[in-house]
């Protein structure tokens, strides 16, 4: 099967979306499928193009994955309008790049960001292809929740488009049960939604001896209880709740 995947984040970026798409693509290739990823040139999280790349259209082979990178508006994550310019530029150029590719058997997109899904949905619709919407976060609800976007006509328009894409998708993959519950409460058919949570390859990890030097540097004793968090701290993660605990 020939799979076309739209994602704005992809290695060498190391955020969750990039890693999730990359690792699953490796499994699909291992199982005999062909995978093409439409993405941008790596610039997350600082909004600067990584060394060895330029902000232009290019292709590369990454561990058997055909990677198509498109030009986008690149800027540090400062301000709503700049972020939207980034999102829209990927939507337009990602769609244009997909038109150059051989027709796939299935189109998949991951969201956020939302406009990545718009490009994939429209491409699949125009080509009459199967489309899978992977829902990694509820958007625009997530940005409205942190005050980055006010309730207005634009928000209602985006929400209407969001529901349209859920309804048109042949399948929706939700990252959490709560995402699925949200969709079903808004009228999306339960049977088309699957919950696939983030996983881990356990063989990658094993207990290691305590690093005495690191513990000394951090002022930790054998009786110290240490809590660790591995992941992003953004506006939506409410770091102040942890600091105030």
C-alpha positions as a Markdown table, in Angstrom:
| # | Residue | x | y | z |
|---|---|---|---|---|
| 1 | Unk | 0.0 | 0.0 | 0.0 |
| 2 | Unk | 1.2 | 3.5 | -0.8 |
| 3 | Unk | 0.7 | 5.8 | 2.2 |
| 4 | Unk | 0.8 | 9.6 | 1.9 |
| 5 | Unk | 1.2 | 11.3 | 5.3 |
| 6 | Unk | 0.9 | 15.1 | 6.0 |
| 7 | Unk | 2.7 | 16.4 | 9.1 |
| 8 | Unk | 4.4 | 19.7 | 9.8 |
| 9 | Unk | 6.8 | 18.1 | 12.3 |
| 10 | Unk | 9.2 | 15.4 | 11.4 |
| 11 | Unk | 12.8 | 14.4 | 12.3 |
| 12 | Unk | 15.4 | 15.7 | 12.8 |
| 13 | Unk | 12.8 | 17.6 | 15.0 |
| 14 | Unk | 12.3 | 15.7 | 18.2 |
| 15 | Unk | 8.9 | 16.7 | 19.5 |
| 16 | Unk | 6.1 | 14.2 | 20.0 |
| 17 | Unk | 4.4 | 14.6 | 16.7 |
| 18 | Unk | 7.6 | 14.2 | 14.7 |
| 19 | Unk | 8.7 | 11.1 | 16.6 |
| 20 | Unk | 5.2 | 9.5 | 16.5 |
| 21 | Unk | 4.9 | 9.8 | 12.7 |
| 22 | Unk | 8.5 | 8.7 | 12.1 |
| 23 | Unk | 8.4 | 5.6 | 14.2 |
| 24 | Unk | 5.1 | 4.4 | 12.8 |
| 25 | Unk | 6.3 | 5.0 | 9.3 |
| 26 | Unk | 9.2 | 2.7 | 10.0 |
| 27 | Unk | 6.8 | -0.1 | 11.0 |
| 28 | Unk | 4.7 | 0.4 | 7.9 |
| 29 | Unk | 7.8 | 0.1 | 5.7 |
| 30 | Unk | 8.9 | -3.0 | 7.7 |
| 31 | Unk | 5.4 | -4.5 | 6.9 |
| 32 | Unk | 5.9 | -3.8 | 3.2 |
| 33 | Unk | 4.2 | -0.5 | 2.6 |
| 34 | Unk | 5.5 | 2.6 | 0.8 |
| 35 | Unk | 5.4 | 5.8 | 2.8 |
| 36 | Unk | 5.8 | 9.4 | 1.6 |
| 37 | Unk | 5.7 | 12.2 | 4.2 |
| 38 | Unk | 4.8 | 15.8 | 3.3 |
| 39 | Unk | 6.5 | 18.1 | 5.8 |
| 40 | Unk | 8.4 | 21.3 | 6.2 |
| 41 | Unk | 12.1 | 21.9 | 6.7 |
| 42 | Unk | 13.0 | 21.3 | 10.3 |
| 43 | Unk | 12.8 | 24.5 | 12.5 |
| 44 | Unk | 10.9 | 23.5 | 15.7 |
| 45 | Unk | 11.0 | 24.7 | 18.4 |
| 46 | Unk | 13.1 | 27.8 | 17.9 |
| 47 | Unk | 11.7 | 28.9 | 14.5 |
| 48 | Unk | 15.1 | 28.6 | 12.8 |
| 49 | Unk | 16.0 | 26.2 | 10.0 |
| 50 | Unk | 18.3 | 23.4 | 11.1 |
| 51 | Unk | 21.8 | 23.3 | 9.9 |
| 52 | Unk | 22.1 | 21.4 | 6.7 |
| 53 | Unk | 18.7 | 22.4 | 5.4 |
| 54 | Unk | 17.3 | 25.4 | 3.6 |
| 55 | Unk | 13.8 | 26.8 | 3.5 |
| 56 | Unk | 13.1 | 25.4 | 0.0 |
| 57 | Unk | 11.3 | 22.5 | -1.6 |
| 58 | Unk | 13.5 | 19.3 | -1.4 |
| 59 | Unk | 13.2 | 15.6 | -1.1 |
| 60 | Unk | 15.2 | 13.0 | 0.9 |
| 61 | Unk | 15.2 | 9.4 | 1.9 |
| 62 | Unk | 15.1 | 8.8 | 5.6 |
| 63 | Unk | 15.4 | 5.2 | 6.6 |
| 64 | Unk | 13.3 | 4.1 | 3.6 |
| 65 | Unk | 10.7 | 6.9 | 4.0 |
| 66 | Unk | 10.4 | 9.3 | 1.1 |
| 67 | Unk | 10.4 | 12.8 | 2.8 |
| 68 | Unk | 9.1 | 15.8 | 0.8 |
| 69 | Unk | 9.9 | 19.1 | 2.4 |
| 70 | Unk | 8.2 | 22.4 | 1.4 |
| 71 | Unk | 8.9 | 26.0 | 1.9 |
| 72 | Unk | 7.0 | 27.6 | 4.7 |
| 73 | Unk | 6.9 | 30.9 | 6.7 |
| 74 | Unk | 9.4 | 30.3 | 9.5 |
| 75 | Unk | 9.3 | 32.4 | 12.6 |
| 76 | Unk | 9.9 | 31.9 | 16.3 |
| 77 | Unk | 6.7 | 31.0 | 18.2 |
| 78 | Unk | 5.8 | 34.7 | 19.0 |
| 79 | Unk | 2.4 | 35.9 | 18.3 |
| 80 | Unk | -0.8 | 34.4 | 16.9 |
| 81 | Unk | -0.6 | 35.9 | 13.5 |
| 82 | Unk | 2.9 | 34.6 | 12.8 |
| 83 | Unk | 1.9 | 31.1 | 13.8 |
| 84 | Unk | -1.1 | 31.3 | 11.5 |
| 85 | Unk | 1.1 | 32.4 | 8.7 |
| 86 | Unk | 3.3 | 29.4 | 9.3 |
| 87 | Unk | 0.3 | 27.1 | 9.4 |
| 88 | Unk | -1.3 | 28.5 | 6.2 |
| 89 | Unk | 2.0 | 28.4 | 4.2 |
| 90 | Unk | 2.4 | 24.7 | 5.0 |
| 91 | Unk | -1.2 | 24.0 | 4.1 |
| 92 | Unk | -0.9 | 25.6 | 0.7 |
| 93 | Unk | 2.6 | 24.4 | -0.2 |
| 94 | Unk | 2.0 | 20.9 | 1.3 |
| 95 | Unk | -1.1 | 20.5 | -0.9 |
| 96 | Unk | 0.8 | 21.7 | -4.0 |
| 97 | Unk | 3.7 | 19.2 | -3.2 |
| 98 | Unk | 1.2 | 16.3 | -2.8 |
| 99 | Unk | -0.1 | 17.0 | -6.3 |
| 100 | Unk | 3.3 | 16.2 | -7.7 |
| 101 | Unk | 3.4 | 12.8 | -6.1 |
| 102 | Unk | 2.1 | 9.5 | -7.5 |
| 103 | Unk | -1.5 | 8.9 | -6.4 |
| 104 | Unk | -1.5 | 7.1 | -3.0 |
| 105 | Unk | -3.8 | 4.4 | -1.7 |
| 106 | Unk | -4.6 | 6.4 | 1.5 |
| 107 | Unk | -4.0 | 9.8 | 2.9 |
| 108 | Unk | -3.3 | 10.4 | 6.6 |
| 109 | Unk | -2.8 | 13.7 | 8.5 |
| 110 | Unk | -1.9 | 14.5 | 12.0 |
| 111 | Unk | -3.3 | 17.4 | 13.9 |
| 112 | Unk | -2.2 | 19.8 | 15.4 |
| 113 | Unk | -1.6 | 21.8 | 13.6 |
| 114 | Unk | -5.1 | 22.0 | 12.2 |
| 115 | Unk | -4.3 | 23.3 | 8.7 |
| 116 | Unk | -2.1 | 20.3 | 8.1 |
| 117 | Unk | -5.3 | 18.3 | 8.2 |
| 118 | Unk | -7.1 | 20.8 | 6.0 |
| 119 | Unk | -4.5 | 20.2 | 3.2 |
| 120 | Unk | -4.7 | 16.4 | 3.5 |
| 121 | Unk | -8.5 | 16.4 | 3.7 |
| 122 | Unk | -8.9 | 18.6 | 0.6 |
| 123 | Unk | -6.3 | 16.6 | -1.3 |
| 124 | Unk | -8.0 | 13.3 | -0.5 |
| 125 | Unk | -11.4 | 14.8 | -1.4 |
| 126 | Unk | -10.3 | 16.1 | -4.7 |
| 127 | Unk | -8.6 | 12.8 | -5.6 |
| 128 | Unk | -11.4 | 10.7 | -4.1 |
| 129 | Unk | -9.0 | 8.9 | -1.9 |
| 130 | Unk | -9.4 | 7.3 | 1.6 |
| 131 | Unk | -8.6 | 9.8 | 4.3 |
| 132 | Unk | -7.6 | 9.2 | 8.0 |
| 133 | Unk | -7.6 | 12.0 | 10.4 |
| 134 | Unk | -5.3 | 11.5 | 13.3 |
| 135 | Unk | -6.4 | 13.7 | 16.2 |
| 136 | Unk | -3.4 | 14.6 | 18.5 |
| 137 | Unk | -5.2 | 17.5 | 20.1 |
| 138 | Unk | -8.5 | 19.3 | 19.9 |
| 139 | Unk | -8.0 | 22.3 | 17.7 |
| 140 | Unk | -9.2 | 25.1 | 17.9 |
| 141 | Unk | -10.6 | 24.2 | 21.3 |
| 142 | Unk | -7.0 | 23.9 | 22.7 |
| 143 | Unk | -6.0 | 27.4 | 21.7 |
| 144 | Unk | -9.3 | 29.0 | 22.7 |
| 145 | Unk | -8.8 | 27.3 | 26.2 |
| 146 | Unk | -5.5 | 29.2 | 26.8 |
| 147 | Unk | -6.9 | 32.5 | 25.5 |
| 148 | Unk | -4.9 | 32.5 | 22.3 |
| 149 | Unk | -8.1 | 32.9 | 20.3 |
| 150 | Unk | -11.3 | 34.6 | 21.3 |
| 151 | Unk | -14.8 | 33.3 | 20.6 |
| 152 | Unk | -15.8 | 35.1 | 17.3 |
| 153 | Unk | -16.9 | 34.4 | 13.8 |
| 154 | Unk | -13.4 | 33.1 | 12.7 |
| 155 | Unk | -13.4 | 30.6 | 15.6 |
| 156 | Unk | -16.9 | 29.4 | 14.7 |
| 157 | Unk | -15.9 | 29.0 | 11.1 |
| 158 | Unk | -12.9 | 26.9 | 12.0 |
| 159 | Unk | -15.0 | 24.7 | 14.3 |
| 160 | Unk | -17.5 | 24.1 | 11.5 |
| 161 | Unk | -14.6 | 23.1 | 9.2 |
| 162 | Unk | -13.2 | 20.9 | 11.9 |
| 163 | Unk | -16.5 | 19.0 | 12.2 |
| 164 | Unk | -16.8 | 18.7 | 8.4 |
| 165 | Unk | -13.4 | 17.0 | 8.2 |
| 166 | Unk | -14.3 | 14.6 | 11.0 |
| 167 | Unk | -17.5 | 13.7 | 9.2 |
| 168 | Unk | -15.8 | 13.3 | 5.8 |
| 169 | Unk | -12.9 | 11.2 | 7.1 |
| 170 | Unk | -13.1 | 7.5 | 6.5 |
| 171 | Unk | -11.6 | 7.0 | 10.0 |
| 172 | Unk | -10.5 | 9.1 | 12.9 |
| 173 | Unk | -7.7 | 8.1 | 15.2 |
| 174 | Unk | -7.9 | 9.8 | 18.6 |
| 175 | Unk | -4.9 | 10.0 | 20.9 |
| 176 | Unk | -7.0 | 9.8 | 24.1 |
| 177 | Unk | -10.4 | 8.5 | 25.1 |
| 178 | Unk | -11.4 | 12.0 | 26.2 |
| 179 | Unk | -10.9 | 13.2 | 22.6 |
| 180 | Unk | -13.1 | 10.4 | 21.3 |
| 181 | Unk | -15.8 | 11.4 | 23.9 |
| 182 | Unk | -15.6 | 15.0 | 22.8 |
| 183 | Unk | -16.2 | 14.0 | 19.1 |
| 184 | Unk | -19.1 | 11.6 | 19.8 |
| 185 | Unk | -20.7 | 14.3 | 22.0 |
| 186 | Unk | -20.6 | 16.6 | 18.9 |
| 187 | Unk | -22.3 | 14.0 | 16.7 |
| 188 | Unk | -19.3 | 12.2 | 15.1 |
| 189 | Unk | -20.2 | 8.5 | 14.6 |
| 190 | Unk | -18.6 | 6.4 | 17.3 |
| 191 | Unk | -17.8 | 3.5 | 15.0 |
| 192 | Unk | -15.4 | 5.5 | 12.8 |
| 193 | Unk | -13.2 | 6.6 | 15.8 |
| 194 | Unk | -10.4 | 4.5 | 17.2 |
| 195 | Unk | -8.3 | 5.4 | 20.3 |
| 196 | Unk | -4.6 | 4.8 | 19.8 |
| 197 | Unk | -2.6 | 6.2 | 22.7 |
| 198 | Unk | 1.1 | 7.0 | 22.6 |
| 199 | Unk | 3.2 | 3.9 | 23.0 |
| 200 | Unk | 6.8 | 3.1 | 23.7 |
| 201 | Unk | 9.3 | 0.5 | 22.5 |
| 202 | Unk | 10.2 | -1.1 | 25.8 |
| 203 | Unk | 13.3 | -2.7 | 24.4 |
| 204 | Unk | 14.9 | 0.8 | 24.2 |
| 205 | Unk | 14.9 | 1.2 | 28.0 |
| 206 | Unk | 16.5 | -0.6 | 30.9 |
| 207 | Unk | 17.3 | 0.3 | 34.5 |
| 208 | Unk | 20.8 | 1.8 | 35.0 |
| 209 | Unk | 23.0 | 2.2 | 38.1 |
| 210 | Unk | 22.5 | 5.4 | 40.0 |
| 211 | Unk | 24.7 | 8.2 | 38.7 |
| 212 | Unk | 26.4 | 9.3 | 41.9 |
| 213 | Unk | 28.1 | 12.3 | 40.4 |
| 214 | Unk | 24.8 | 13.6 | 38.9 |
| 215 | Unk | 23.0 | 13.1 | 42.2 |
| 216 | Unk | 25.8 | 15.0 | 44.0 |
| 217 | Unk | 25.5 | 17.9 | 41.6 |
| 218 | Unk | 21.8 | 18.1 | 42.1 |
| 219 | Unk | 22.0 | 17.8 | 45.9 |
| 220 | Unk | 20.1 | 14.5 | 46.0 |
| 221 | Unk | 20.5 | 12.0 | 48.7 |
| 222 | Unk | 19.3 | 8.3 | 48.7 |
| 223 | Unk | 16.2 | 9.4 | 50.6 |
| 224 | Unk | 15.2 | 12.2 | 48.1 |
| 225 | Unk | 12.0 | 11.6 | 46.2 |
| 226 | Unk | 12.5 | 12.8 | 42.6 |
| 227 | Unk | 9.6 | 13.4 | 40.2 |
| 228 | Unk | 10.4 | 13.6 | 36.5 |
| 229 | Unk | 8.5 | 15.0 | 33.6 |
| 230 | Unk | 9.6 | 14.4 | 30.0 |
| 231 | Unk | 7.8 | 16.5 | 27.4 |
| 232 | Unk | 6.9 | 19.9 | 26.4 |
| 233 | Unk | 5.9 | 22.8 | 28.7 |
| 234 | Unk | 3.8 | 25.2 | 26.6 |
| 235 | Unk | 0.9 | 27.5 | 27.3 |
| 236 | Unk | -1.6 | 24.6 | 27.5 |
| 237 | Unk | 0.5 | 22.6 | 30.0 |
| 238 | Unk | -0.1 | 24.9 | 33.0 |
| 239 | Unk | 3.4 | 24.6 | 34.5 |
| 240 | Unk | 2.3 | 27.0 | 37.3 |
| 241 | Unk | 0.1 | 24.2 | 38.8 |
| 242 | Unk | 3.3 | 22.1 | 39.2 |
| 243 | Unk | 5.3 | 25.0 | 40.7 |
| 244 | Unk | 2.5 | 25.8 | 43.1 |
| 245 | Unk | 2.0 | 22.2 | 44.3 |
